[in-house]
Amino acid sequence: MTTSPFVRAPDHFTLSLDHHVEGLVTAPFESNWGTTDELLCKFEGILIGKSTDDEPLVISLAPTLDKRRTYAWPSGPAFLAATLALLAASHGWSLHCERDSDQAVPHQVTDMRSLESLMAQVVDVCCSGVGVVPTFVANAFSGTNS
């Protein structure tokens, strides 16, 4: 789809990866006017976000991107599934979501089940425009592949 499904976004919603993950592709956005300097990140063909740094790779996640752009926007559920699959495929990551930057200390998430629930809540609020985006941070959990 060329229209963003996201009607709201957290002030800060980024994913940092400390290594390359198979299936993650970073490539310039091809607009109607040619190649841009925006480096879009897709995991298994689904838009995850836009790269802001290379080492480590920092990705501004899709709900925070410019909604006027004609990206190949994923549906909310497709974005959620691809993002969670990317986390599962990676062993070194940090995810940061803040409703209002610098207004509250982010809650530290310590398990994947809680993270999946919070991510589903973020995507639901971003797509529906209803509710409150949770503020949290999470890092790769020990004892799992993610």
Phi, psi and omega in degrees: 000150181257002177249134181295134175277354186265117181261344176223165179207150171294158175298324184222123180210094185229156174233127176251133178239134182266006178202166177287141177243129178300134182099348178265124181237133175244123183212152178298146176286132177260101179273179177297341183255005178123190182287133178256176177268006177281124179262103180276145180247127178235140174245120183050041175086357182256130177298123177258320182170206183232133180289134176246339177213155181266316186232104352288164178292121177246127183243122169282117189287154191313317182300339182270354183284163180297112185292346179278347182285149180265053175291168171277076185295135173276163170290163177304311179298323179293319177299313180300311181298316181293320180294316179294323177294322177297316178299318180295330181276350185249148176250359179221095182214162174217127181244133186226123179228123177229124177298307178232108184308135175064019180259339180210151176287124181296140175290133178273117179274134187243001178211156185294322181300315178296319179297316179301319179295315179295318179296320177297321178295316179301310182296320178299313180295318181295325181277323184270333185079006183245135177106190183240129176287128178288152176252122183200164169229149176213145177237162180312131183273135178288151179084001177230173177281350183245000000 
